[in-house]
């Protein structure tokens, strides 16, 4: 049976389906010696080349892996930056086949949970609005936040790219007398700077924004900023279930890797500091 070319490339771990669509449009992919076209379907015997390199049809699909990364503020969600700024890909572990694909993006001033996977189809489905995967953020805002504002944010506010709303808003107790307020908010899509733009539509300024959950995966509180940890098979399959994909049967993570103990956390912090020093 034929399959769409961008899906075949994503399943091979080359990149997300969206990314592969861009590569096809840029003329980086050929099928049987002819430049590929967007939406083209391919058969198992077709010879596919990416940047002139033949895609081996005999290569088995790699084990689905997912990393949890605690993104610091100031890092870009891009593979390379012409200005030499830090990116979220700088410290990720290397792979023999395929490469890490970011599941969504966080802007440069947002920190917290960022997932990476080597499975392009999983990344595409987790990002696609049709799957409505819930994201949760801790947000600190400056300004007078009335109940009317919270009601509007839950009912829906108009942005330049359409209506947006939070599915839930929870105020942190104890900051009623301050002009700085912490909330936890959830939404089921990931438009560019959506959380910030929603608050700003109510003349409320966001001073801190931290993603703390993506689907069922919560940010490990002890994970240092700039460090990553690979998810267990159970967590990987929770994400695959959200994306309506069959469960993975194997994992490269050993059972004794579950806990972030003191020794492991100290090792992570040293590695992050060493990387920061090397970048300077």
JOFEN-V272445 format. One line per field, one symbol per residue. phi: phi as a letter, one per 40 degrees, with the letter a starting at -180 (. if undefined). A space follows every 50 residues. Layout:
phi: ???
This chain:
phi: .cbcdcccccccgcicccccccccccgcbbbfgbdcbcgcbbbccccbbb fgccccccccccdcbbbbbccccgcccacabdcgccbccdbcccbcbgac bccgbbcccbbhcbcbacbcccdcccccdccfccbbbcbbbbhcbccccc ccccchbcbcbhcaaccabbcccgbcccccbbbbbbababcdfccccccc cbfbccbaabcbabgccccccccccgbbacccdccdcccccdcfbcccbb accccccccccdcccccccccccccccccc
